[in-house]
């Protein structure tokens, strides 16, 4: 049985907290992610969480390196009104 959406959202908020983002040992981090999955999670759930984690790490690295796009540029690119 697959984990409920509310279980996954609660789990996700716990896992991707700032304190978890500092771990550098990939095996340890993978174990933590898997250990925190709710009962009934699937392989797809585990892989999804690992991909989300990696994308967040990449985004933080870009931010720290100054590789940012101003909000106004993003809104223009997607044809959104300026606020």
Secondary structure, DSSP 4 states (H G I P E B T S, - for coil): -PPPHHHHHHHHHHHTSHHHHT---HHHHHHHHHHTSPTT--HHHHHHHHHHHHHHHHHHHHHHTT----HHHHHHHTTPPP-
